[in-house]
Amino acid sequence: MNNDTRIAASLLRLHFHDCFVNGCDGSVLLDSTSTFTGEKNALPNKNSLRGFEVIDTIKSALEKACPATVSCADILTLAAREAVYLSKGPFWVVPLGRRDGTTASESEANNLPSPFDPLENITNKFVAKGLELKDVAVLLGAHTFGFAQCFTFKPRLFNFGGSGKADPALDVSLLQNLQSLCPNQASSDTNLAPLDPVTTNAFDNMYYRNLLNNSGLLLSDQALMGNNTTASLVNTYSKWPLLFFRDFAVSMEKMGRIGVLTGQQGQVRTSCRALN
């Protein structure tokens, strides 16, 4: 039993980082070798992605029960769904039959949507994958659980946009908490803060309620309030948790179809960390 309360959010993020690079093909799981460059050392992933051991454990149990049948890409997609559901979030049916990719792309991983990107750039990255602005607003709701390292939001705390002051769009009491959690020195860069300080490990609609109170952690979270379309969705989801759950399930299923390999494409890896 894994008693790491962060693991659910970590598994969901692992699936997202997989799907946005070469499609949902398990490429994020591959280790680099002397002749192969994986994605684990890309800037958004290095010292940050976690949950690989959980996928390994599931894979080895499946290989015993049913060898060479269930792909790592399917395992990761199902694990992300379970992570949400077991954190009191929605359940959705995951279509299966993804095959595992035989390539990876560190350069594409370096272009993942970033907490430092303006909303327009994040949206463009989603649109390039066949998603749309609504999916951005919905899938960012995944920040209702999990943690972020201080460096991802520290510019908001001390010297926002070179002003020498904090971001005015950050609630004052949250600001004070964050400043004590993330003091203005490099040594605090990897300290962790909850993305949702209210119901930290529960998958619910609190993320949207926080945004209405100027309590989004990342600049890219609070940016949802700066666009009429997304601000209206934030408002709706803050009031109607089951509507958020329904829309989240739809967007997740959509994300889980990005660039999938099927039929005889790719392979079914024996180990998720290495090509067959």
Secondary structure, 3 states (H helix, E strand, C coil): CCCCCCHHHHHHHHHHHHHCCCCCCCHHHCCCECCECCCCCCCCCCCCCCCHHHHHHHHHHHHHHCCCCCCHHHHHHHHHHHHHHCCCCCCCCCCCCCEECCCCCHHHHCCCCCCCCCHHHHHHHHHCCCCCHHHHHHHHHHHHCCEEEHHHCCHHHHCHHHCCCCCCCCCHHHHHHHHHHCCCCHHHCCCEEECCCCCCCCCCCHHHHHHHCCCCCCHHHHHHHHCHHHHHHHHHHHHCHHHHHHHHHHHHHHHCCCCCECCCCCECCCCCCCCC
